[in-house]
Amino acid sequence: MQATAALTGDATMPIGISAIDHVQMTVPRTLEAESLAFYRTVMGLKEIPKPEELRARGGAWFEVGAVQFHIGVDPDPSPKSKRHICFLVPDLSTAKRAIEAHGIAIEEEGVAEGLHRFFVRDPAGNRIEIGQR
């Protein structure tokens, strides 16, 4: 019932969230290698070591500024959806050319709330927004 109280505005104490430590997306085991190559090569993310006790689970961890981006492995694919992460870049045109040079299709592009952006999908179908403010 506590969750219901929070959803209806009856909560009496906020939990004090101050930042995001990491975000995780998942890929199916069958697309793990292809997906990790996408994030390493196409996206150019800086990979960081996973803790030894978590390495057997597969996937990889990346560092993006002060936030970590984790790729986890699920046994099965997830349905296609609009859920996504947004990576900011200093030059959207350069990022778009680089993505297209890898043969990745641009799914949608435009401007929302001052964010110039486009969307792509990783090999597992996860939606990724690339944006510039």
Phi and psi in degrees as GROMACS dihedral restraints (atoms count N, CA, C in turn):
[ dihedral_restraints ]
;  ai    aj    ak    al  type     phi  dphi    fc
    3     4     5     6     1   -62.0    20    10
    4     5     6     7     1   -40.1    20    10
    6     7     8     9     1   -63.3    20    10
    7     8     9    10     1   -38.9    20    10
    9    10    11    12     1   -63.5    20    10
   10    11    12    13     1   -41.2    20    10
   12    13    14    15     1   -61.7    20    10
   13    14    15    16     1   -41.3    20    10
   15    16    17    18     1   -65.3    20    10
   16    17    18    19     1   -38.5    20    10
   18    19    20    21     1   -70.8    20    10
   19    20    21    22     1   -25.8    20    10
   21    22    23    24     1   -95.3    20    10
   22    23    24    25     1     3.3    20    10
   24    25    26    27     1    86.7    20    10
   25    26    27    28     1    11.8    20    10
   27    28    29    30     1   -92.9    20    10
   28    29    30    31     1     4.8    20    10
   30    31    32    33     1   -66.1    20    10
   31    32    33    34     1   142.0    20    10
   33    34    35    36     1  -104.6    20    10
   34    35    36    37     1   -14.6    20    10
   36    37    38    39     1  -140.9    20    10
   37    38    39    40     1   120.2    20    10
   39    40    41    42     1   -69.9    20    10
   40    41    42    43     1   155.7    20    10
   42    43    44    45     1   -85.7    20    10
   43    44    45    46     1   -10.3    20    10
   45    46    47    48     1    80.8    20    10
   46    47    48    49     1    39.3    20    10
   48    49    50    51     1   -62.9    20    10
   49    50    51    52     1   131.5    20    10
   51    52    53    54     1  -119.3    20    10
   52    53    54    55     1   -16.3    20    10
   54    55    56    57     1  -170.1    20    10
   55    56    57    58     1   172.0    20    10
   57    58    59    60     1  -107.2    20    10
   58    59    60    61     1   125.5    20    10
   60    61    62    63     1   -84.2    20    10
   61    62    63    64     1   -47.3    20    10
   63    64    65    66     1  -155.6    20    10
   64    65    66    67     1   161.4    20    10
   66    67    68    69     1  -127.1    20    10
   67    68    69    70     1   140.5    20    10
   69    70    71    72     1  -122.4    20    10
   70    71    72    73     1   135.6    20    10
   72    73    74    75     1  -116.6    20    10
   73    74    75    76     1   156.2    20    10
   75    76    77    78     1  -118.4    20    10
   76    77    78    79     1   153.2    20    10
   78    79    80    81     1  -131.3    20    10
   79    80    81    82     1   151.6    20    10
   81    82    83    84     1   -72.7    20    10
   82    83    84    85     1   150.1    20    10
   84    85    86    87     1   -50.9    20    10
   85    86    87    88     1   -39.4    20    10
   87    88    89    90     1   -67.0    20    10
   88    89    90    91     1   -19.0    20    10
   90    91    92    93     1  -113.8    20    10
   91    92    93    94     1    12.8    20    10
   93    94    95    96     1   -58.8    20    10
   94    95    96    97     1   -53.4    20    10
   96    97    98    99     1   -61.2    20    10
   97    98    99   100     1   -45.8    20    10
   99   100   101   102     1   -63.8    20    10
  100   101   102   103     1   -40.4    20    10
  102   103   104   105     1   -68.3    20    10
  103   104   105   106     1   -43.2    20    10
  105   106   107   108     1   -65.3    20    10
  106   107   108   109     1   -37.4    20    10
  108   109   110   111     1   -61.9    20    10
  109   110   111   112     1   -38.6    20    10
  111   112   113   114     1   -59.2    20    10
  112   113   114   115     1   -49.1    20    10
  114   115   116   117     1   -70.8    20    10
  115   116   117   118     1   -32.9    20    10
  117   118   119   120     1   -74.4    20    10
  118   119   120   121     1   -45.5    20    10
  120   121   122   123     1   -95.3    20    10
  121   122   123   124     1   -57.4    20    10
  123   124   125   126     1   -68.3    20    10
  124   125   126   127     1   -50.2    20    10
  126   127   128   129     1   -80.3    20    10
  127   128   129   130     1   -22.0    20    10
  129   130   131   132     1    67.1    20    10
  130   131   132   133     1    30.6    20    10
  132   133   134   135     1   -75.3    20    10
  133   134   135   136     1   148.1    20    10
  135   136   137   138     1   -83.3    20    10
  136   137   138   139     1   112.4    20    10
  138   139   140   141     1   -78.7    20    10
  139   140   141   142     1   140.1    20    10
  141   142   143   144     1  -121.0    20    10
  142   143   144   145     1   153.7    20    10
  144   145   146   147     1   -65.9    20    10
  145   146   147   148     1   137.2    20    10
  147   148   149   150     1   -80.1    20    10
  148   149   150   151     1   150.9    20    10
  150   151   152   153     1   -57.8    20    10
  151   152   153   154     1   141.8    20    10
  153   154   155   156     1   -49.5    20    10
  154   155   156   157     1   -42.2    20    10
  156   157   158   159     1   -70.2    20    10
  157   158   159   160     1   -11.6    20    10
  159   160   161   162     1  -106.7    20    10
  160   161   162   163     1    -7.5    20    10
  162   163   164   165     1   -63.6    20    10
  163   164   165   166     1   -34.0    20    10
  165   166   167   168     1   -65.2    20    10
  166   167   168   169     1   -18.9    20    10
  168   169   170   171     1   -73.5    20    10
  169   170   171   172     1   -14.6    20    10
  171   172   173   174     1    85.6    20    10
  172   173   174   175     1  -170.3    20    10
  174   175   176   177     1    78.4    20    10
  175   176   177   178     1  -165.9    20    10
  177   178   179   180     1  -159.7    20    10
  178   179   180   181     1   160.1    20    10
  180   181   182   183     1  -117.1    20    10
  181   182   183   184     1   141.6    20    10
  183   184   185   186     1  -129.0    20    10
  184   185   186   187     1   156.1    20    10
  186   187   188   189     1  -112.0    20    10
  187   188   189   190     1   127.1    20    10
  189   190   191   192     1  -128.8    20    10
  190   191   192   193     1    97.1    20    10
  192   193   194   195     1    62.6    20    10
  193   194   195   196     1  -128.5    20    10
  195   196   197   198     1   -91.3    20    10
  196   197   198   199     1     2.6    20    10
  198   199   200   201     1  -113.9    20    10
  199   200   201   202     1   142.6    20    10
  201   202   203   204     1   -94.8    20    10
  202   203   204   205     1   146.2    20    10
  204   205   206   207     1  -120.5    20    10
  205   206   207   208     1   117.1    20    10
  207   208   209   210     1  -106.9    20    10
  208   209   210   211     1   137.3    20    10
  210   211   212   213     1  -107.3    20    10
  211   212   213   214     1   116.5    20    10
  213   214   215   216     1  -101.8    20    10
  214   215   216   217     1   164.8    20    10
  216   217   218   219     1  -116.5    20    10
  217   218   219   220     1   128.3    20    10
  219   220   221   222     1  -110.3    20    10
  220   221   222   223     1   155.4    20    10
  222   223   224   225     1   -67.9    20    10
  223   224   225   226     1   -30.0    20    10
  225   226   227   228     1  -126.6    20    10
  226   227   228   229     1   158.6    20    10
  228   229   230   231     1   -67.5    20    10
  229   230   231   232     1   155.5    20    10
  231   232   233   234     1   -96.8    20    10
  232   233   234   235     1   153.2    20    10
  234   235   236   237     1   -67.6    20    10
  235   236   237   238     1   150.1    20    10
  237   238   239   240     1   -61.6    20    10
  238   239   240   241     1   136.5    20    10
  240   241   242   243     1  -150.4    20    10
  241   242   243   244     1   179.9    20    10
  243   244   245   246     1   -91.8    20    10
  244   245   246   247     1    -6.9    20    10
  246   247   248   249     1   -59.3    20    10
  247   248   249   250     1   144.2    20    10
  249   250   251   252     1  -163.0    20    10
  250   251   252   253     1   170.8    20    10
  252   253   254   255     1  -117.1    20    10
  253   254   255   256     1   151.0    20    10
  255   256   257   258     1  -116.2    20    10
  256   257   258   259     1   121.3    20    10
  258   259   260   261     1  -100.3    20    10
  259   260   261   262     1   128.5    20    10
  261   262   263   264     1   -88.9    20    10
  262   263   264   265     1   142.1    20    10
  264   265   266   267     1  -129.0    20    10
  265   266   267   268     1   155.4    20    10
  267   268   269   270     1   -77.2    20    10
  268   269   270   271     1   -22.5    20    10
  270   271   272   273     1  -142.2    20    10
  271   272   273   274     1   103.3    20    10
  273   274   275   276     1   -64.7    20    10
  274   275   276   277     1   -38.1    20    10
  276   277   278   279     1   -63.1    20    10
  277   278   279   280     1   -43.2    20    10
  279   280   281   282     1   -63.9    20    10
  280   281   282   283     1   -42.8    20    10
  282   283   284   285     1   -62.6    20    10
  283   284   285   286     1   -42.4    20    10
  285   286   287   288     1   -63.5    20    10
  286   287   288   289     1   -44.8    20    10
  288   289   290   291     1   -61.2    20    10
  289   290   291   292     1   -41.0    20    10
  291   292   293   294     1   -65.2    20    10
  292   293   294   295     1   -42.3    20    10
  294   295   296   297     1   -63.1    20    10
  295   296   297   298     1   -47.4    20    10
  297   298   299   300     1   -65.2    20    10
  298   299   300   301     1   -32.2    20    10
  300   301   302   303     1   -63.5    20    10
  301   302   303   304     1   -24.1    20    10
  303   304   305   306     1   -88.8    20    10
  304   305   306   307     1     3.7    20    10
  306   307   308   309     1    78.5    20    10
  307   308   309   310     1    17.9    20    10
  309   310   311   312     1   -87.2    20    10
  310   311   312   313     1   129.7    20    10
  312   313   314   315     1   -77.7    20    10
  313   314   315   316     1   138.2    20    10
  315   316   317   318     1   -83.4    20    10
  316   317   318   319     1   123.7    20    10
  318   319   320   321     1   -85.3    20    10
  319   320   321   322     1   -36.1    20    10
  321   322   323   324     1  -164.4    20    10
  322   323   324   325     1   149.3    20    10
  324   325   326   327     1  -147.8    20    10
  325   326   327   328     1   158.4    20    10
  327   328   329   330     1   165.5    20    10
  328   329   330   331     1  -160.9    20    10
  330   331   332   333     1  -131.2    20    10
  331   332   333   334     1   134.5    20    10
  333   334   335   336     1  -140.5    20    10
  334   335   336   337     1   122.9    20    10
  336   337   338   339     1    50.9    20    10
  337   338   339   340     1    42.2    20    10
  339   340   341   342     1    82.2    20    10
  340   341   342   343     1    -0.3    20    10
  342   343   344   345     1   -98.3    20    10
  343   344   345   346     1   112.4    20    10
  345   346   347   348     1   -80.3    20    10
  346   347   348   349     1   132.0    20    10
  348   349   350   351     1  -155.7    20    10
  349   350   351   352     1   163.5    20    10
  351   352   353   354     1  -145.1    20    10
  352   353   354   355     1   162.2    20    10
  354   355   356   357     1  -120.6    20    10
  355   356   357   358     1   143.9    20    10
  357   358   359   360     1  -134.9    20    10
  358   359   360   361     1   175.3    20    10
  360   361   362   363     1  -125.4    20    10
  361   362   363   364     1   142.0    20    10
  363   364   365   366     1   -77.5    20    10
  364   365   366   367     1   173.9    20    10
  366   367   368   369     1   -58.3    20    10
  367   368   369   370     1   -22.8    20    10
  369   370   371   372     1   -88.6    20    10
  370   371   372   373     1    -2.0    20    10
  372   373   374   375     1    92.3    20    10
  373   374   375   376     1     3.1    20    10
  375   376   377   378     1   -68.0    20    10
  376   377   378   379     1   135.8    20    10
  378   379   380   381     1   -82.3    20    10
  379   380   381   382     1   134.5    20    10
  381   382   383   384     1  -129.7    20    10
  382   383   384   385     1   129.4    20    10
  384   385   386   387     1  -101.4    20    10
  385   386   387   388     1   134.2    20    10
  387   388   389   390     1  -115.6    20    10
  388   389   390   391     1   123.8    20    10
  390   391   392   393     1  -137.4    20    10
  391   392   393   394     1   160.5    20    10
  393   394   395   396     1  -136.2    20    10
  394   395   396   397     1   132.1    20    10
